């Protein structure tokens, strides 16, 4: 269905397996800020990660996959990782 509206649509897409140490730290800082109630600012958060994306030691990770990868006709990329809630039994 997504391939009707996007240039590329893939499921179980491999994003990569490396991240810089500083990018990993910055992502954790952003998560911590959001956890304590800071208002999300997607554009600022992306820029913060981009600034340090090649700084520090490059760490090898387990292969990172997303459930859905979409690329629009104008080149924007959308990554979705779907989660399901566990029922309370």
C-alpha positions as CSV (number, residue, x, y, z in Angstrom):
1,X,0.0,0.0,0.0
2,X,2.8,2.4,0.9
3,X,4.5,1.9,-2.5
4,X,1.6,3.7,-4.1
5,X,2.6,6.9,-2.4
6,X,6.3,6.6,-1.8
7,X,9.3,6.1,-4.2
8,X,10.6,3.3,-2.0
9,X,8.8,1.2,0.6
10,X,10.5,-1.7,2.4
11,X,9.8,-3.8,5.4
12,X,12.4,-5.1,7.9
13,X,15.0,-2.6,6.5
14,X,18.6,-2.7,7.7
15,X,19.5,0.8,8.8
16,X,23.1,0.1,9.8
17,X,25.4,-1.3,12.5
18,X,27.7,1.5,13.6
19,X,27.2,4.8,15.6
20,X,29.6,7.3,16.9
21,X,30.1,7.4,20.6
22,X,29.1,11.0,20.9
23,X,26.0,10.5,18.8
24,X,25.0,7.6,21.0
25,X,25.5,9.9,24.1
26,X,23.5,12.7,22.5
27,X,20.6,10.4,21.7
28,X,20.6,9.2,25.4
29,X,20.6,12.9,26.6
30,X,17.6,13.6,24.3
31,X,15.8,10.5,25.6
32,X,16.5,11.6,29.2
33,X,15.2,15.1,28.5
34,X,12.0,13.8,27.0
35,X,11.6,11.4,29.9
36,X,11.6,14.2,32.5
37,X,8.9,16.1,30.5
38,X,10.8,18.4,28.1
39,X,8.8,19.4,25.0
40,X,10.0,17.4,21.9
41,X,11.7,19.5,19.2
42,X,12.4,17.1,16.3
43,X,14.3,19.6,14.2
44,X,16.6,20.7,17.1
45,X,17.1,17.1,18.2
46,X,18.1,15.9,14.7
47,X,20.5,18.8,14.4
48,X,22.1,17.9,17.8
49,X,22.7,14.4,16.6
50,X,24.0,15.4,13.2
51,X,26.6,17.7,14.8
52,X,28.2,14.8,16.6
53,X,27.4,12.0,14.2
54,X,31.1,11.6,13.2
55,X,32.7,12.5,16.5
56,X,34.4,10.1,18.8
57,X,35.0,6.4,18.5
58,X,32.8,4.5,16.1
59,X,31.0,1.7,18.0
60,X,29.8,-1.5,16.3
61,X,26.2,-2.4,17.2
62,X,24.0,-5.4,16.5
63,X,22.5,-4.9,13.1
64,X,19.7,-2.3,13.5
65,X,16.5,-2.9,11.6
66,X,13.3,-0.9,11.3
67,X,10.0,-2.4,10.6
68,X,9.1,0.0,7.8
69,X,11.4,2.2,5.6
70,X,9.8,4.8,3.3
71,X,11.4,7.3,1.0
72,X,9.2,10.0,-0.5
73,X,9.5,11.2,-4.1
74,X,11.3,14.4,-2.8
75,X,13.9,12.3,-0.9
76,X,12.6,12.4,2.7
77,X,13.2,9.3,4.6
78,X,10.7,7.9,7.2
79,X,11.7,5.0,9.6
80,X,9.1,3.2,11.7
81,X,9.7,0.7,14.5
82,X,6.4,-0.7,15.5
83,X,5.8,-1.9,19.1
84,X,3.0,-3.9,20.6
85,X,1.7,-3.5,24.1
86,X,1.7,-6.6,26.3
87,X,-1.7,-7.4,27.7
88,X,-2.2,-7.1,31.5
89,X,-3.1,-10.6,32.6
